[in-house]
Each structure stands twice: as structure tokens, then as C-alpha cells.
Amino acid sequence: MALIQWRRFNFFNKQIVDPGLSGRTWQHVKDRQFLCSACGRGQLVFGDSQGCIHSVNHNFQVSSFKAFEIVVTHLFQLKQHNILAAVGVDEMGINPVIKVWNLDKKDKLGNPFCCRVQNTIPSNNVPSEVTDFAVHENLTLMAVSFVQGSVVLYKGDIAKDRITNKNVHLTTDVSDPITGLSFYGVGKNIHLFATTERMLFTFNLQEKSPKKNVLDRRGCPPRCSMSSDSILDNQFILTATDAVYLYHPDSVGSCFVFEGEKIMAKWGSGYLVLVYKDKAKSSIPTTSTMRLLDKNVVTIYDMKQKLIAYSAPLPGVQEVLYEWGSIYILGADNSLVCLQEIDIHQKLEMLFKKNLYSLAVNLAKSQNLGEEGLVEIFTQYGDHLYSKGDFDNAITQYIRTIGHLEPSYIIRKFLDAQRIHNLASYLQALHEKGLANEDHTTLLLNCFTKLKDVENLNKFIMTPETELHFDVETAIKVCRQAGYHQHALQLAEKHHKHKWYLKIQLEDTHQYEKALAYIKKLPFKEAESTVKQYGKVLMCNVPEETTHLLKNLCTDYRPIGSQPSDDADGRPISKSNGEEFIHIFVNTPEMLVKFLEHLIQADNKPSEAVFNTLLELYLHKMNQTDNAKKKVDIEETTLKLLKDFSSKSLTDQALVLCQMHNFRPGILYLYEAQGLYQQILRYHMDHEAHGLIVETCRRHGDRDVTLWQHALTYFAQQRDSDCRQHIAQVLTHIEKHNLLPPLLVIQLLSRNPSTTLSVVKDYILRRIRQESDEIKKYERSIEEHRETTEKMKKNIEALKTSATIFQETKCSLCTHDLELPAVHFLCQHAYHQHCFESYAENDDECPVCAGPNRKIMESLKEQEQTLSSSLALNEQFLSQLKRSSDGFSVIADFFSKGVFNKLTLVGDEEKIPNGGGARATSSGSMTSHRIDPSLQKELLMMQQANRM
């Protein structure tokens, strides 16, 4: 126990209750002698010496009823139920009586309904005076104490008279009067406190036979003990002369040193009201009607805030009650004094004037003033401390205003260099509550860097992501500007700010290997965009590693540390377009060659840009190389590239590049790949490679016969060089394949004065001899056809004018001797009648000649169909003319087929029989056909032979 000086305030206003003249008011009962009181349920209740109970409402209107015949000694108003219990005397010389009223019900006279009457019987059965009375809020327990020290417990429904209700005499083992009773606890765990002037003890009512448990060897006078509420954890309060003590049912609690002789104590809503006996005697004379002649001092203690809320002398205090938020005191002259609590704002104003801001804060919290009210107190408290120069405590108060007071108000106060650490504390709290913006983050980090407070800086930037209260990018910028690169890197890596991490590594710390290793861990899209941005810098400093990364990006990129599940079948391939990275290698062509070679190997169909770039690099490297062996290797590599990957879409640009770098093998290969044989020949002509000209004609002359003509023309125009050998080779091939007429050859060669007759003499002689042989061959053929025609004409004439003698003796089918009946045809074939009928398809046609005749007719029809389609005929003519080495013979052949003129075959008007009535044509009318002359001749011969 320590002596603590509590601050004194005047938080209550004193006023005398003056209810006015309307109705039955306090003035009508003021002359009564009140012996007891109670309060609760919105009323003040008084019991007088005449056995009446008076109830006063908030308007101080009084309602009274006769409760006992003689006197009312004790009253108890339940807080949770509208039940009033009282102890009084109905008859002199017997024990007092307990009565219980249900205030919600009325009897026939309009008074409260009395629901229970219980006689009090002390343990010695001797009529005794009741010293105290208590009722539990659960309506099942009542306790009465007597002057000889006994306590009786009544169990059962207090609002009903029942036989089952039990009376339990509690053994106290004391002879002193019981000065106070109070129940503690709810449910089954209920205790009963009892006091004398020298002792405090309890009874555990859970026990079947409750036993006394002495808590303390100190006691108190009557009306100086009571139970508190939740503010003091419902502890039992005992007010002794030296102090106020608090108790739990099984232990002693704290105590407060309030010295002085106390005659009364009351508890209400956190306030402990103590009535002290003043040492100075009152000047009021003593009378028989006044119980208290001493001058009293009423002191109100705020047990939560640890302050004296009111203290003033009041004469002759009889009763103290707490209701309607005010304290009511009944004086010796029955005057009713109201101590009304001032509002919270008046209290705070009073505290502000005394600069008691801590107390003001606690008071505001206890009164639930709200956030805005608290903020105002914190602000004024902070301003007060700031004005006194207590910046550390001032910033503590300002921190409490975060979320309500504009931060700039505080920040401006602490911008001086000497108060930066206070500003840092405020800004940290601002971030922790998630109310900081980018400017606040920048300012806080600048404070840390200026104070060189690395510990707090580390703690701030390593905040878990779930507790992040600042803008990460802003923090990175500030750390970077202040030179704290490692902190900026930690922030960027932790919060996946890849752009900032790489920017710092590459531009500030120049740790290119770490930057590259970081990129390899990124997802595909982010890695690709990062390399596009910083690829040139990385290539200049770590070319090998950067090239390797680019190869991975352009094939099948997988981040380092990716989970095994990422490699499962069906995973989409992450692949960049290699063309987009070519510019990165602007200063490292060697790495570019490796990169492009990798792309081409990985993709069988390289893009035009990749192929042409690699080709150009090869050609440039080849021209820059002086080492012959190296040059040969590069040429082979370049030519292999062209052969493996060139296509129609790639050849044009590749050809331009080869021509720009004068790469002869590449040029010739590309010409050949495109079928540009004329260009190959022209290339050799431009370089006067006569042997290669002839070789080109030999290799490609079958595909383009005009090469020989161009070669001959070229050699014929060469005046300064001896080309006789090459001309002879060309002429030999022209002669072999009959590519040019001799006259044209002579005309071409005549343009070169250096070409003598000896060069072409043998060629001319061979051509003259060859053509002479052909003329003779054609003359013999003409003569043979003329003789055949004449012979055919004679046969036709003989068939028309002379009789035909059938001399066949054998059957043309079975080869047996003919027997009648027999069938003869003009074609000199004869058949047995039964053989003819068995093999002949019809009666008009010779079975043996039917097959050849049918073939001739089908050929005629096919020729007619071919001749009827001009487009097909033209294509056929041009195709044969192009492929043939002798164009004139093709033209002559088509002339012979009647392509260029219309031939008409006129048949006989009459029906021409074939032997046994067979017909030479399919109809007897005149028909016109464009017929092959050889077919026409053969058909005429057969017609004449079959005509009878």
C-alpha cells in the first residue's frame, strides 16, 4: 500500500432539487424521517419511520404506499428486474419481516403487488434487529444479517411464497453485529461477503453447508462496504479508516489510501462516493430528530482515471444514491442535493487549461468520445509538448493523429535537420498504417540516408510483402539517388521490380554477370523485353554469356530454376524472333555469326533477314581475310550455306550480296539454282572465260539450246583473240544436234574477220553432204509413193470394170477345205457358212479384216477430235517445235496432217458392199473428214479391195 496523491477536480455541479408545485412532489414528503434508501430502474426509493415506502421518478414526482405497520429498516432495488425488496417491522417484540413487491403489477388499491412475505428468524430464535439485507439478481437468493452476528440465507424464488423455499443459517462464529452483506458472482459460482467492524469473511454458496472463509482481519462500519461493477472487476469494496480495500472471494486485491473516518460509501458507474466525518464540529444544535450532527465531507473518486472528481462539505448526509447519471444526497433536513456531472467537453477544457493532456486522453477514451475528439486532444497535446521543446513526446502524440490530421501539418514542424529523427519516426508510423504516398516514402528514405540509419533502413525495406506500406518504386529511386545501391537492389529483387534491378546493376554497380544471371531467372516475356532494352550493354561487356542467352531465347527458353512440371510434354515452346536481336551485335560481328549460325541450325527455314545477314557476314569476312587457307574455308562455308538454305524467296537478295562482294562460286550457283543459264553464259563471257563458256553450253545446252547459238555469236564477235578451237567445238555440237541452219552459221561467223574458211570448211562440207543424202532419201520416198498410188488406182479401176475371181479353197478361220455353203469377200477371204456365223460380229464385215479396219477408224476419230481443239493443237505444235532440233520437219509433218488446210474425203453416193454386203463407211451419205493422208490412203486401198 502506497500513499498516492490524486489530482482534485470539480467535475460535478451542486444544485438543490426544486421540483416545483405541480403534483405530489418531494416537498410533500420532506418532513418524513427517512431510515433507508435504494435506487435503480429509473427511480429513487426511500423508507420512513412510519412504515411507508416513497418512490421518486426523474421528474421528482413521489408515489407512496404503506409497506409495514411500524417501520421500514432496509430497502433493496434490483437492477435487472423491476422487483423491490424491503425489511421492516409489522409488530413490536417480534422479528422483522421481509417483503417483496413486483412493481410491474398492482393490487386492488393500486399499490405495487406484494408477491412474498418472509419472516426473519436468527440462529438463536431470539427476536433481533436486522443490520443488513442483500438480494441476488438471479431472484433465487436473499441474505439477512442480525445484530448478534448471525446470517440467514434464503433460497428459492424470491418473488413467490413456496414451501420449497429454504432458509439456511450460516455459521459466522462471531458475536459482533454484521455491518455489511453483498453477493458476488453469477450462475453457480456465487459467494456471499459479510463484514463486521473487525473482520471480513465469505461463504461459498456452491457448498452444501457453506463455511466461513476469513479474508481479512479488518472490518468497517455499517454502510461502508458494497460490490463494484466491471470497472473494478466486480470486486468487493471495504472502506476502512486508513484506506479502501478491494477483494475477490478467495484473495485480497489492491487498496487505495484514502485516510479519514468514513461514515458512508456508495458505488456507481466507476465512481466511489465516500462520506467523511469532518473533524470540525458543526455549529448546528443537536435535536432528537437529527441522526447526524457532524459536518460531513463528500468526496467522489474516479477509480478508473485515478482522480478526485469532486470534494465538498455537506452537513448531515443521510443517504447517497446514484441514478440518471447523477449523484443524489439526502441531507439532515431531508433536502435532496443533486451532484450533476459536467459534460466531457467542459472536463477537457478544464484539463487543457492545466495542461493535463494525458489525463484528458484517458478521460476521453473512458467516455467514448470518438476518434475525432481524441485526435483534437492529441493535436493539442503535441502542440503543447512541441512548444516546450519536448519533440520526442510531441511526435508520439502526433503519431496518434495519423489518419485524421493532415500529415503536412506535422512534417513542416520537423523539417529542421536537428529534428529529422523525429520526422522519421512519424513517417514510419504513417507507412505502417498504409497512409503514406510517394512523397512521404521519398522523405522517409531521405531521412534514413541523411541520418545514416542503416538499421532502420534495412528494417524498412525488408518489410514482408503482406505488411508493405510504401510504394516500392519510389523507395528504389530514393535509395539509388542516395547511393544505397545494395538496398535498392534488395528492394527490386524482393518485389520483382526487374526493370529497376537491372537498371541499377548495369548503370550504377556495373555488375554485368549478376544482371545476366538475374535475366536468366525471369519468365520468357520479361526476359525478352529486358534483353531488347539492355542487350547492347551486355553484349559489349559479357559477349559470350549474352550470346548464349540469346540463343536460348530464340530456340526453347526455360528460366533457370523452373519447376520440373514446366518441362512436361505439351508445354508451349517459348521462342523469340531472332531478327529482333540482330542490332544488339552491332559491335561484335563474331558473336553475331555464332548467333545466326545457331538460328539457322535450329530452324530449317530461316527468315530472309537472318539468312542474308549471315551471308553478308561471311562474304565480308572472306574479303577481309588475307590467309589463303582461311579464305578457302570461308568460301566453302558460304557456298554450303547457299546450297543448304537458299530458296526462291532468299535468292534475289543473296545474289545481290554475292555480286557486291564478287563471290564467283555463289553467283554461279545461284544462277544455276534459278535456271538462269543465259546469265551463267553471260557471266563467263564478261570474264572472257572461253573454256567455261563451252563447258556451260555442254552442261546446260540440253535445257536451253539457244546457249550454243549465243556462244557461237560471242566467239564470232571476238576479234582480238583466237577462238578457232572453241568455234570448232561449238560447231561440232550444233551440227550434231542440228541446232542452226548452215546459212545462219556462216552469217554469224562472217562477222569476225579473223575467222577463216578453214575453220568452217569441214562443217560446210559435212552439212552439204548430209543435206544431199537427205534430198536423195526424200526423192526415193516420193517415187515409192507415186508408184504405190498408181498401183492403187489400177486396182480400183479393175474392181470397177472387171469381174473378181474367188480362187480361195481353204476357210480363212478353220483352214479346212471350203465346202458349200461358203461366204467370200472382195478382200479374197473365204469362210464356211457355219464358221462365219460363229465368228462374225455382223453380216457385212469380214471377220479377219474387222480388227484392222476398226483400228483405222478409231485413229481417224481420234485425229478428228485432236484437230477440232485448236488450243490443244497449238500447244502440241509449239511443244514439238521447241523440243525438235529440226523445226522445218515438224512444220512439214503438221502440214502433212492437214493442220494448215482442210482435206475432204468424198465417198460414193451409192451403197458400196464389202463382200457379203459389208459397207466401207458408217453411212451412205457424203461425209467430210480432216484425215491423215496416210490413213486416207490405207482406207481407200481397203475400200477398193473389199468392193465387189
URSULQUI-V501414 format. One line per field, one symbol per residue. ss: DSSP state (a for helix, b for strand, c for the rest). phi: phi as a letter, one per 30 degrees, with the letter a starting at -180 (. if undefined). burial: # if it has 16 or more other C-alpha atoms within 10 Angstrom, else .. A space follows every 50 residues. Layout:
# URSULQUI-V501414
ss=???
phi=???
burial=???
This chain:
# URSULQUI-V501414
ss=ccccccbbcccbbbbbccccccccbaaacccccbbbbbbbccbbbbbbcc cbbbbbccccbbbbbbccccbbbbbbbcccccbbbbbbbcccccccbbbb bbbbbbcccccbbbbbbbbccccccccccbbbbbbcccccbbbbbbcccc bbbbbccccccccccbbbbbcccccccccbbbbbccccccbbbbbccccb bbbbcccccccbbbbbccccccccbbbccaaacccbbbbccccbbbbbcc bbbbbbcccccbbbbbbbccbbbbbbbcccccccccccccccccbbbbbb bbccccbbbbbbbbbcccbbbbbccbbbbbcccccbbbbbbccaaaaaaa aaacccaaaaaaaaaaccccaaaaaaaaaaaaaaaaaaccaaaaaaaaac ccccccaaaaaaacccaaaaaaaaaaaaaaaacccccaaaaaaaaaaaaa accaaaaaaaacccaaaccccaaaaaaaaaacccaaaaaaaaaacccaaa aaaaaaaaaccaaaaaaaaccccaaaaaaaaaaaaaaaaaacaaaaaaaa aaaccccccccccaaaaccccccccccaaaaaaaacccaaaaaaaaaaaa aacccccaaaaaaaaaaaaaaaaacccaaaaaaaaaaaaaaaaaaccaaa aaaaaaaaaacccaaaaaaaaaacccaaaaaaaaaacccaaaaaaaaaaa cccccaaaaaaaaaaaaccccccaaaaaaaaaaaaaaccccaaaaaaaac ccccccaaaaaaaaaaaaaaaaaaaaaaaaaaaaaaaaaaaaaaaaaaaa accccccccbccccccbccccbbbcccccbbbaaaaaaacccccccaaaa aaaaaaaaaaaaaaaaaacaaaaaaaaaaaaaacccaaaaaaaaaacccc ccccccccccccbbcccbbcccccccccccccaaaaaaaaaaaaaacc
phi=.bdcdddcbccbccaddbdjcdidceddcdddcdcaaabkhiacbbccdc iccccccdcidcbbadcbdcaccbbbcddcbdcccbcaccadibddbcbb ccddcbcddideddcabbdcbddchcebddcabbbdddibbbbbcbddjc bccccjddcbdbdddcccdddchbcdddcabadbjbiddbbbdbbbdbab bbbdddddbecdbdcacbbaddicbacccddchhddcbccddacccbceb accdbbdcdkdccabbbahicccccccdddddddddbdccdccddcccbc cdddchbcdaaadbdhdcbbbbahibccbcddcidcccccdddddddded dddchcddddddddddchdjddddddddddddddddddiddddddddddd cejbceeddddddcddedcdddddddddddddcicdcddddddddddddd dhdddddddddcdeddcdbbddddddddddddidddddddddddchcddd edddddccdhcdddddddddcddedddddddddcddddddcbdddddddd dddccbdbddiddeddcddidddcbcddddcdddcecbdddddddddddd ddbdbdddddddddddddddddddccddddddddddddddedddbdbedc deddddddddchceddddddeddcicddddddddddchcddddddddddc dddbddedddddddddcdccbdcddddddddeddddchdbdedddddddd dcdddcdddcdddddddddddddddddddddddddddddddddddddddd ccdccccdccddccidddbddbbccddicbbdddddddcddadcbddddd deddddddddddddddddcddddddddddddddddbdddddddddddidc bccbcccddddcdcididcdbdbdddbcbdbdeddddddddddddddd
burial=..........##...........####.#...########..######## ######...#####..##.#########....########....###### ##........#######..####...###########.#.########## #########.......#.####...#########.....########.## #####....#.#.###.###########.....########.#######. ....####.#########.#########.............######### ###.#.#####..##########..################..#..##.# ##..#.#.###.##.........##.##########....##.####### ##..#.#..##..#.....#############...#...##########. ......#..##......#############...##.########..##.# ######.....##.##.###.#.#..##.##..######...#..##.## #####.###...............##.#..##.##.....###.###### .....###.##########.##........#..##..##.##...##..# #.###.##....#..######.#..###.######....#.###.##..# #...##############....##.###.##..##..###.#..#..##. .#.##...##..##..#........................#...#..#. .........###.....#....###########.##.......####... ..#......#..#...#.............#...###..##.....#.#. ......#....##########........###......##########
